[in-house]
């Protein structure tokens, strides 16, 4: 398996930070619309995962002022003096 330099974020214990649990459950619900819980991931190809990611990142969110995650990410990239190329957004 190829290793990636990726940061993983975990919710803290539910008792101390209940607001994190809601965000995780929300994204899980969005993913389950496309991939039921019993989906065999071995049968899911990269193009399907890319399409799902594109859909999720192109959906406006209330918590982002009805902007899409892609729009917010691109804006942050541009503010970071191009530390992350905006073409990757």
ZADO-1210 file (C-alpha; in nm, 4 decimals, padded with zeros to 6 digits):
<atoms>
<atom x="00.0000" y="00.0000" z="00.0000" code="UNK" pos="1"/>
<atom x="00.1281" y="00.3452" z="-00.0898" code="UNK" pos="2"/>
<atom x="00.1993" y="00.5731" z="00.2061" code="UNK" pos="3"/>
<atom x="00.0679" y="00.9263" z="00.2032" code="UNK" pos="4"/>
<atom x="00.1775" y="01.2295" z="00.3979" code="UNK" pos="5"/>
<atom x="-00.1723" y="01.3022" z="00.5286" code="UNK" pos="6"/>
<atom x="-00.2953" y="01.4434" z="00.8553" code="UNK" pos="7"/>
<atom x="-00.5681" y="01.2428" z="01.0271" code="UNK" pos="8"/>
<atom x="-00.8110" y="01.4105" z="01.2604" code="UNK" pos="9"/>
<atom x="-00.9966" y="01.2147" z="01.5245" code="UNK" pos="10"/>
<atom x="-01.2836" y="01.3299" z="01.7391" code="UNK" pos="11"/>
<atom x="-01.1952" y="01.3611" z="02.1046" code="UNK" pos="12"/>
<atom x="-01.3874" y="01.1559" z="02.3568" code="UNK" pos="13"/>
<atom x="-01.7579" y="01.2243" z="02.2948" code="UNK" pos="14"/>
<atom x="-01.8290" y="01.3435" z="02.6498" code="UNK" pos="15"/>
<atom x="-01.5866" y="01.6355" z="02.6242" code="UNK" pos="16"/>
<atom x="-01.6468" y="01.7430" z="02.2629" code="UNK" pos="17"/>
<atom x="-01.9946" y="01.6464" z="02.1399" code="UNK" pos="18"/>
<atom x="-01.9830" y="01.9004" z="01.8537" code="UNK" pos="19"/>
<atom x="-01.7126" y="01.6946" z="01.6790" code="UNK" pos="20"/>
<atom x="-01.9278" y="01.3815" z="01.6766" code="UNK" pos="21"/>
<atom x="-02.2050" y="01.5598" z="01.4864" code="UNK" pos="22"/>
<atom x="-01.9692" y="01.6714" z="01.2105" code="UNK" pos="23"/>
<atom x="-01.8332" y="01.3198" z="01.1675" code="UNK" pos="24"/>
<atom x="-02.1805" y="01.1650" z="01.1622" code="UNK" pos="25"/>
<atom x="-02.2933" y="01.4229" z="00.9072" code="UNK" pos="26"/>
<atom x="-02.0173" y="01.3390" z="00.6618" code="UNK" pos="27"/>
<atom x="-02.0708" y="00.9662" z="00.7185" code="UNK" pos="28"/>
<atom x="-02.4382" y="01.0108" z="00.6302" code="UNK" pos="29"/>
<atom x="-02.3422" y="01.1944" z="00.3109" code="UNK" pos="30"/>
<atom x="-02.1007" y="00.9170" z="00.2121" code="UNK" pos="31"/>
<atom x="-02.3583" y="00.6444" z="00.2876" code="UNK" pos="32"/>
<atom x="-02.5930" y="00.7980" z="00.0291" code="UNK" pos="33"/>
<atom x="-02.3449" y="00.6756" z="-00.2318" code="UNK" pos="34"/>
<atom x="-02.1904" y="00.3784" z="-00.0538" code="UNK" pos="35"/>
<atom x="-02.4084" y="00.1775" z="00.1849" code="UNK" pos="36"/>
<atom x="-02.2393" y="00.0491" z="00.5010" code="UNK" pos="37"/>
<atom x="-02.2033" y="-00.3000" z="00.3552" code="UNK" pos="38"/>
<atom x="-02.0146" y="-00.1797" z="00.0447" code="UNK" pos="39"/>
<atom x="-01.7149" y="-00.3970" z="-00.0381" code="UNK" pos="40"/>
<atom x="-01.4408" y="-00.1391" z="-00.0848" code="UNK" pos="41"/>
<atom x="-01.2392" y="-00.3863" z="-00.2940" code="UNK" pos="42"/>
<atom x="-01.5005" y="-00.3364" z="-00.5650" code="UNK" pos="43"/>
<atom x="-01.4804" y="00.0429" z="-00.5597" code="UNK" pos="44"/>
<atom x="-01.2386" y="00.1917" z="-00.8097" code="UNK" pos="45"/>
<atom x="-01.0496" y="00.5191" z="-00.7944" code="UNK" pos="46"/>
<atom x="-01.2824" y="00.6940" z="-01.0392" code="UNK" pos="47"/>
<atom x="-01.5787" y="00.6244" z="-00.8087" code="UNK" pos="48"/>
<atom x="-01.3901" y="00.7598" z="-00.5069" code="UNK" pos="49"/>
<atom x="-01.2831" y="01.0667" z="-00.7045" code="UNK" pos="50"/>
<atom x="-01.6431" y="01.1299" z="-00.8136" code="UNK" pos="51"/>
<atom x="-01.7623" y="01.0985" z="-00.4527" code="UNK" pos="52"/>
<atom x="-01.4921" y="01.3376" z="-00.3295" code="UNK" pos="53"/>
<atom x="-01.5820" y="01.5860" z="-00.6036" code="UNK" pos="54"/>
<atom x="-01.9497" y="01.5683" z="-00.5101" code="UNK" pos="55"/>
<atom x="-01.8792" y="01.6148" z="-00.1377" code="UNK" pos="56"/>
<atom x="-01.6389" y="01.9031" z="-00.2004" code="UNK" pos="57"/>
<atom x="-01.8797" y="02.0749" z="-00.4419" code="UNK" pos="58"/>
<atom x="-02.1818" y="02.0738" z="-00.2109" code="UNK" pos="59"/>
<atom x="-02.2447" y="02.4070" z="-00.0339" code="UNK" pos="60"/>
<atom x="-02.2467" y="02.3826" z="00.3455" code="UNK" pos="61"/>
<atom x="-02.4368" y="02.5991" z="00.5907" code="UNK" pos="62"/>
<atom x="-02.1393" y="02.5901" z="00.8313" code="UNK" pos="63"/>
<atom x="-01.9234" y="02.7451" z="00.5557" code="UNK" pos="64"/>
<atom x="-02.1636" y="03.0289" z="00.4846" code="UNK" pos="65"/>
<atom x="-02.3152" y="02.8287" z="00.1968" code="UNK" pos="66"/>
<atom x="-01.9791" y="02.8069" z="00.0232" code="UNK" pos="67"/>
<atom x="-01.8436" y="02.4737" z="-00.0922" code="UNK" pos="68"/>
<atom x="-01.5469" y="02.3087" z="00.0822" code="UNK" pos="69"/>
<atom x="-01.3555" y="02.3475" z="-00.2464" code="UNK" pos="70"/>
<atom x="-01.4186" y="02.7237" z="-00.2499" code="UNK" pos="71"/>
<atom x="-01.3039" y="02.7608" z="00.1105" code="UNK" pos="72"/>
<atom x="-00.9951" y="02.5486" z="00.0470" code="UNK" pos="73"/>
<atom x="-00.8999" y="02.7498" z="-00.2612" code="UNK" pos="74"/>
<atom x="-00.9407" y="03.0760" z="-00.0697" code="UNK" pos="75"/>
<atom x="-00.7182" y="02.9473" z="00.2109" code="UNK" pos="76"/>
<atom x="-00.4556" y="02.8328" z="-00.0386" code="UNK" pos="77"/>
<atom x="-00.4389" y="03.1765" z="-00.1917" code="UNK" pos="78"/>
<atom x="-00.4020" y="03.3360" z="00.1521" code="UNK" pos="79"/>
<atom x="-00.1105" y="03.1068" z="00.2378" code="UNK" pos="80"/>
<atom x="00.1217" y="03.2729" z="-00.0147" code="UNK" pos="81"/>
<atom x="00.0974" y="02.9695" z="-00.2391" code="UNK" pos="82"/>
<atom x="00.2373" y="02.7177" z="00.0134" code="UNK" pos="83"/>
<atom x="-00.0191" y="02.4789" z="-00.1363" code="UNK" pos="84"/>
<atom x="-00.0646" y="02.5176" z="-00.5124" code="UNK" pos="85"/>
<atom x="-00.4185" y="02.6332" z="-00.5847" code="UNK" pos="86"/>
<atom x="-00.4274" y="02.4014" z="-00.8850" code="UNK" pos="87"/>
<atom x="-00.4631" y="02.1149" z="-00.6344" code="UNK" pos="88"/>
<atom x="-00.7778" y="02.2671" z="-00.4844" code="UNK" pos="89"/>
</atoms>
